[in-house]
Amino acid sequence: MAEHDYNNKKKWLIDELTSDLVQLHKLGRILHSATTRFQKAQIVETKTFGICLVLDGKIQSSERDEYIYHEALVHPAMITHPDPRSVFIAGGGEGATLRNVLMHKAVEKVVMVDIDEEVVNMCRKYLTGFHGGAFEDKRARVIYDDARKYIQETEERFDVAIIDLVDPVEEGPARMLYTREFYRLVKARLRPGGIMVVQSGQSGWINLKNFFAINRTLKSIFEIVKPYRVYVPSFVDMWGFHVVSDTLDAAALLPREVNRRLAASLNGELKSYDGEAHKGLFVLPKQLRRQMARSKKVITDADLIMVY
C-alpha cells in the first residue's frame, strides 16, 4: 500500500488498477499492517468503502460491497448443483466465501485451503462482519497450505469447487493456480456431476487478457463453460467469473427456478443475488463476446499469465 500526502492534509490509499491507472481512497485508520511470508497485508479503514483487506497494495474486499462479489462468486454454482454436500474453497482468506457457502442447508463439509495463515488470522480478528463466525462452524475445516499441493495429494471428493484467489501477479502466491494443469487437478477431485467456479479478474474494459485466457483455458478442460460478471464498486470495474462443469449449465436456470432453489436451500437472506440478478450476470456485451472469441491464450505451467 502506498500513502500519498495530498495538500498536506489527507492521506490516501493508492490502488493501482493497471500500470497506467490508479484509484485513490481517503484513509481513516490503519488497523493492522504486516509483511507475511507471501505478501504485504493491511486492514485499513477507507472513508467510502469502510474496512478493507488490502494485499500487495490492492483492495481485495471492502466492508460496504463485499457481499456483491461473494454472493456472485458462490451462489450461482451452489444452486446449480442439485445437492452440494461437500465444497472445496481455494483461497478466500477473509472468510466471506466460507460464510456464503455455509448458508446452504445441504452443506455437510467445507474444506478451505489458504496458503497464508497470518492473513486469515488478521481477517478472523478484524473482519468479523465479513466471515460472521464461519470459521467456527463445525462443518468447516481450514487448512494452511498451497491449494495446488493439497488438491494434488488429497483423496477427498467434492461436489462444488470455488477458486477464490488473488490475481496472478509475478512472484505472487497464486500464479500457479490459474493454469490448465491446476484446473485439471481440481476437476479430478470433483464428484460426477460436480461444478467449479473461478474468480476471473477484471472484465470491463481494462486488463481483459486474464479473463479471456481463463475462458480459453477452461474450455480446453470442461464441456460447459459460462463466463459471467458483476460490477464491484470498490474494484471500479466489472468483475469476471466462470462457472464450469461437464453436465451442469448455470446460465440455463430461469429466474423463477433460481428463486425457488434459493428459498429451499438457504438459511438467511442475500442482499444482491436473486433470480433476476442471476439472469443479468450472464449477459455479456457484444464487444466483449467478440474479443473473447478471438482470444487463443491457454494458461499452462510453462506459459503463465500475469495481470500486470
C-alpha positions as CSV (number, residue, x, y, z in Angstrom):
1,M,0.0,0.0,0.0
2,A,1.2,3.5,-0.8
3,E,0.2,6.6,1.1
4,H,0.1,10.0,-0.7
5,D,0.1,13.3,1.1
6,Y,-2.5,15.5,-0.7
7,N,-2.3,19.2,0.2
8,N,-0.5,18.1,3.4
9,K,-3.9,17.3,4.9
10,K,-5.3,13.9,3.6
11,K,-3.7,10.5,3.4
12,W,-4.7,8.3,0.5
13,L,-4.5,4.6,-0.4
14,I,-3.3,4.3,-3.9
15,D,-4.9,1.2,-5.5
16,E,-3.2,0.5,-8.8
17,L,-5.7,-0.8,-11.3
18,T,-3.2,-1.0,-14.1
19,S,0.3,0.4,-14.7
20,D,-1.5,3.5,-16.2
21,L,-4.5,3.9,-13.9
22,V,-4.9,4.3,-10.1
23,Q,-7.8,4.9,-7.8
24,L,-7.3,7.0,-4.6
25,H,-9.1,6.1,-1.4
26,K,-9.1,8.6,1.5
27,L,-7.8,6.7,4.5
28,G,-9.0,6.7,8.1
29,R,-7.4,4.2,10.5
30,I,-4.8,1.6,9.6
31,L,-5.9,-1.3,11.8
32,H,-3.2,-3.7,11.0
33,S,-0.2,-4.0,8.7
34,A,2.2,-6.9,8.2
35,T,4.5,-8.4,5.7
36,T,3.9,-12.2,5.7
37,R,5.9,-14.9,4.1
38,F,3.8,-14.5,0.9
39,Q,2.6,-10.9,0.6
40,K,2.1,-7.5,2.2
41,A,-1.2,-7.3,4.0
42,Q,-3.1,-4.5,5.6
43,I,-6.5,-4.0,7.2
44,V,-7.4,-0.3,6.6
45,E,-10.4,1.9,7.0
46,T,-11.4,4.0,4.0
47,K,-13.9,6.8,4.0
48,T,-16.0,5.4,1.1
49,F,-15.9,1.7,1.5
50,G,-15.3,1.2,5.2
51,I,-12.9,-1.5,6.5
52,C,-10.9,-3.1,3.6
53,L,-8.5,-6.0,3.2
54,V,-5.5,-4.9,1.1
55,L,-3.0,-7.3,-0.3
56,D,0.1,-6.2,-2.1
57,G,-1.5,-2.7,-2.5
58,K,-4.8,-3.9,-4.0
59,I,-8.2,-3.9,-2.3
60,Q,-9.4,-7.5,-2.1
61,S,-12.7,-6.9,-0.1
62,S,-14.4,-3.9,1.3
63,E,-17.0,-3.8,4.2
64,R,-19.5,-1.9,2.1
65,D,-19.7,-4.1,-1.0
66,E,-18.0,-7.4,-0.3
67,Y,-21.5,-9.0,-0.5
68,I,-21.8,-8.2,-4.2
69,Y,-18.6,-10.1,-5.1
70,H,-19.1,-13.0,-2.7
71,E,-22.7,-13.6,-3.5
72,A,-21.9,-13.6,-7.2
73,L,-19.0,-15.9,-6.7
74,V,-20.7,-18.5,-4.5
75,H,-24.4,-18.9,-5.2
76,P,-24.8,-19.5,-8.9
77,A,-22.7,-22.6,-8.7
78,M,-24.2,-23.7,-5.3
79,I,-27.8,-23.5,-6.5
80,T,-27.0,-25.1,-9.9
81,H,-25.7,-28.2,-8.2
82,P,-28.7,-30.3,-7.0
83,D,-27.1,-31.5,-3.7
84,P,-23.9,-29.6,-2.8
85,R,-22.9,-31.5,0.3
86,S,-19.1,-31.2,0.0
87,V,-17.3,-28.0,-1.0
88,F,-13.7,-27.1,-1.7
89,I,-12.5,-23.5,-1.4
90,A,-9.1,-22.4,-2.7
91,G,-8.2,-19.1,-1.1
92,G,-10.9,-16.9,0.5
93,G,-8.9,-15.7,3.4
94,E,-11.4,-13.2,4.7
95,G,-14.0,-15.9,5.3
96,A,-16.8,-14.3,3.3
97,T,-16.8,-17.1,0.7
98,L,-17.0,-19.6,3.5
99,R,-19.8,-17.7,5.2
100,N,-21.9,-17.8,2.0
101,V,-21.2,-21.5,1.3
102,L,-22.4,-22.4,4.8
103,M,-25.7,-20.6,4.3
104,H,-26.7,-23.6,2.2
105,K,-28.6,-26.2,4.2
106,A,-27.3,-29.2,2.2
107,V,-23.6,-28.5,3.0
108,E,-22.1,-31.1,5.3
109,K,-18.4,-30.3,4.8
110,V,-16.3,-27.4,3.6
111,V,-12.5,-27.6,3.1
112,M,-11.0,-24.2,2.8
113,V,-7.3,-24.1,1.8
114,D,-5.4,-20.8,2.1
115,I,-1.6,-20.5,1.9
116,D,-1.3,-17.5,4.3
117,E,-2.3,-18.3,7.9
118,E,-1.2,-14.9,9.0
119,V,-3.7,-13.2,6.7
120,V,-6.5,-15.5,7.7
121,N,-5.8,-14.7,11.4
122,M,-5.8,-11.0,10.6
123,C,-9.2,-11.4,9.0
124,R,-10.6,-13.5,11.9
125,K,-9.7,-10.6,14.3
126,Y,-10.6,-7.5,12.2
127,L,-13.1,-8.7,9.6
128,T,-15.8,-10.2,11.8
129,G,-18.5,-8.7,9.7
130,F,-17.1,-10.5,6.6
131,H,-16.8,-14.0,8.0
132,G,-19.7,-13.8,10.5
133,G,-18.2,-16.5,12.7
134,A,-17.9,-19.0,9.8
135,F,-14.5,-20.2,10.8
136,E,-16.1,-21.6,14.0
137,D,-18.7,-23.6,12.1
138,K,-18.1,-27.3,12.8
139,R,-18.7,-28.1,9.1
140,A,-15.7,-26.0,8.1
141,R,-12.1,-27.2,8.0
142,V,-9.4,-24.6,7.3
143,I,-6.0,-25.9,6.1
144,Y,-3.0,-23.6,5.7
145,D,-1.2,-25.0,2.6
146,D,-0.8,-24.4,-1.1
147,A,-4.1,-25.2,-2.7
148,R,-2.5,-27.0,-5.6
149,K,-0.4,-29.2,-3.3
150,Y,-3.5,-30.0,-1.3
151,I,-5.7,-30.9,-4.2
152,Q,-3.0,-33.0,-5.8
153,E,-2.5,-35.1,-2.7
154,T,-6.0,-35.4,-1.2
155,E,-8.2,-38.3,-1.7
156,E,-11.3,-36.3,-0.9
157,R,-14.1,-35.7,-3.4
158,F,-16.2,-32.6,-3.7
159,D,-19.5,-31.5,-5.3
160,V,-18.5,-27.9,-5.7
161,A,-15.1,-26.2,-6.0
162,I,-14.8,-22.5,-5.5
163,I,-11.5,-20.9,-6.7
164,D,-11.3,-17.5,-4.8
165,L,-7.7,-16.5,-5.3
166,V,-5.8,-13.2,-5.6
167,D,-4.9,-12.2,-9.1
168,P,-1.8,-13.9,-10.8
169,V,1.0,-11.4,-10.3
170,E,4.7,-12.0,-10.8
171,E,6.1,-13.8,-7.8
172,G,2.7,-13.8,-6.2
173,P,1.3,-16.8,-4.3
174,A,-1.4,-17.7,-6.8
175,R,0.3,-17.6,-10.2
176,M,0.5,-21.4,-10.5
177,L,-3.2,-21.8,-9.6
178,Y,-4.6,-20.3,-12.9
179,T,-3.1,-23.0,-15.2
180,R,-4.7,-25.8,-17.1
181,E,-2.7,-28.2,-15.0
182,F,-4.3,-26.9,-11.8
183,Y,-7.8,-26.9,-13.1
184,R,-7.4,-30.5,-14.3
185,L,-6.3,-31.4,-10.7
186,V,-9.4,-29.8,-9.3
187,K,-11.7,-31.5,-11.9
188,A,-10.2,-34.8,-10.9
189,R,-11.4,-34.3,-7.3
190,L,-15.0,-33.4,-8.3
191,R,-17.6,-36.0,-8.0
192,P,-19.6,-36.9,-11.1
193,G,-21.9,-34.0,-11.8
194,G,-19.6,-31.6,-10.0
195,I,-19.3,-27.9,-10.7
196,M,-16.5,-25.4,-10.3
197,V,-16.4,-21.6,-10.2
198,V,-13.3,-19.4,-10.8
199,Q,-12.7,-15.8,-9.8
200,S,-11.5,-14.5,-13.2
201,G,-10.5,-10.9,-12.7
202,Q,-11.4,-7.6,-14.4
203,S,-14.0,-8.0,-17.2
204,G,-15.0,-4.5,-18.1
205,W,-12.5,-2.5,-20.2
206,I,-9.0,-2.9,-18.7
207,N,-6.8,-5.9,-18.0
208,L,-9.1,-8.2,-20.0
209,K,-6.4,-10.7,-21.1
210,N,-6.7,-12.7,-17.8
211,F,-10.5,-13.0,-18.2
212,F,-10.2,-14.1,-21.8
213,A,-7.3,-16.5,-21.1
214,I,-9.1,-18.2,-18.2
215,N,-12.1,-18.7,-20.5
216,R,-10.0,-20.4,-23.2
217,T,-8.1,-22.5,-20.6
218,L,-11.3,-23.8,-19.0
219,K,-12.8,-24.6,-22.4
220,S,-9.9,-26.9,-23.0
221,I,-11.0,-29.0,-20.0
222,F,-14.7,-28.7,-19.3
223,E,-17.7,-29.2,-21.6
224,I,-19.8,-26.3,-20.3
225,V,-18.0,-23.0,-19.6
226,K,-20.1,-20.0,-18.8
227,P,-18.5,-16.6,-18.2
228,Y,-20.3,-14.0,-16.1
229,R,-19.6,-10.8,-14.3
230,V,-20.9,-8.2,-11.8
231,Y,-19.9,-4.6,-11.1
232,V,-18.0,-4.3,-7.8
233,P,-17.8,-0.6,-6.8
234,S,-14.6,-0.8,-4.7
235,F,-12.9,-2.5,-7.7
236,V,-14.1,0.2,-10.0
237,D,-14.9,-2.3,-12.8
238,M,-16.9,-5.2,-13.8
239,W,-15.5,-8.4,-12.2
240,G,-15.5,-11.7,-14.0
241,F,-16.1,-15.3,-13.1
242,H,-16.5,-18.6,-14.8
243,V,-18.8,-21.4,-13.7
244,V,-17.9,-24.7,-15.4
245,S,-19.0,-28.3,-15.5
246,D,-19.3,-31.3,-17.8
247,T,-23.0,-31.7,-17.0
248,L,-24.5,-28.6,-15.3
249,D,-25.3,-25.3,-17.0
250,A,-25.8,-22.5,-14.5
251,A,-26.7,-20.0,-17.2
252,A,-29.7,-22.1,-18.3
253,L,-31.5,-21.6,-15.0
254,L,-34.5,-19.2,-15.3
255,P,-35.1,-16.5,-12.7
256,R,-38.2,-18.3,-11.2
257,E,-36.2,-21.5,-10.7
258,V,-33.3,-19.7,-9.2
259,N,-35.6,-18.0,-6.6
260,R,-37.3,-21.4,-5.9
261,R,-33.9,-23.0,-5.3
262,L,-32.7,-20.2,-3.1
263,A,-35.8,-20.3,-0.9
264,A,-35.4,-24.0,-0.5
265,S,-31.6,-24.0,0.0
266,L,-30.7,-21.1,2.2
267,N,-30.5,-20.3,5.8
268,G,-30.6,-16.5,5.7
269,E,-31.2,-13.8,3.1
270,L,-29.0,-12.4,0.4
271,K,-28.5,-8.7,-0.4
272,S,-27.7,-8.7,-4.1
273,Y,-28.2,-12.1,-5.8
274,D,-31.6,-13.5,-6.8
275,G,-33.2,-14.8,-9.9
276,E,-33.3,-11.5,-11.8
277,A,-29.7,-10.8,-10.9
278,H,-28.7,-14.3,-12.0
279,K,-30.1,-13.7,-15.4
280,G,-28.2,-10.4,-15.8
281,L,-24.9,-11.9,-14.7
282,F,-24.5,-13.9,-17.8
283,V,-25.3,-11.1,-20.3
284,L,-22.0,-10.1,-21.9
285,P,-21.9,-7.1,-24.3
286,K,-21.2,-7.7,-28.0
287,Q,-17.7,-6.3,-28.0
288,L,-16.6,-8.5,-25.0
289,R,-18.0,-11.6,-26.7
290,R,-16.1,-10.8,-29.9
291,Q,-12.9,-10.1,-28.1
292,M,-13.2,-13.3,-26.1
293,A,-13.9,-15.4,-29.3
294,R,-10.6,-14.1,-30.8
295,S,-8.5,-14.9,-27.7
296,K,-6.4,-18.0,-28.1
297,K,-4.2,-17.9,-25.0
298,V,-4.3,-21.1,-22.8
299,I,-2.6,-20.7,-19.5
300,T,-0.2,-23.5,-18.7
301,D,2.6,-24.2,-16.2
302,A,5.1,-23.4,-18.9
303,D,3.2,-20.3,-20.2
304,L,1.8,-18.4,-17.3
305,I,-0.2,-15.1,-17.4
306,M,0.4,-12.1,-15.2
307,V,-2.2,-9.4,-14.7
308,Y,0.4,-6.5,-14.6
